[in-house]
Amino acid sequence: MMSGPLSSGLHPTHGKGPETWINEYADFDRVFLAGASAGATIANNIAVRTGTEELDEMTIEGMVLVHPYFGKQGGLKRLVEHLFPTIYDGGNEARIYPTRDLSRYTRLGCERVAVFVVEKDELKKDGVGYVEALRKSG
């Protein structure tokens, strides 16, 4: 069973919680992760974790990444160095640069992934590279 920050925020009540709407409509056997920009990086890391650790609370069906930011572009690279000084290793940390370790995608915790990029966005290459890495992983 997964432990840590991910599991502490996930406590499906399976129809017995205080929120009527969630009790009636939430299906924790069909959860989709979604994130935009750096949130896409977080969604990706959760999907990788759920592929390697047991997640009893729910089933991740798919993931939507909108304009994913994986920390590789010019001035943004300095931001990553500043935000993550203890794990920044010059561009090889797979949690920030997911295409560095293609073996992670054979363990992705969902089968469906949609990636949205914009033609003139400087982060487009990251999103396209991510899709290519997924395809290579099988």
Secondary structure, DSSP 8 states (H G I E B T S, - for coil): ---SHHHHT----TT-SS-HHHHHH--TTSEEEEEETHHHHHHHHHHHHHHHS---S--EEEEEEES---S-SHHHHHHHHHH-TTT--SS--TTTSGGG-GGGGGG-S-SEEEEE--TT-TTHHHHHHHHHHHHHH-
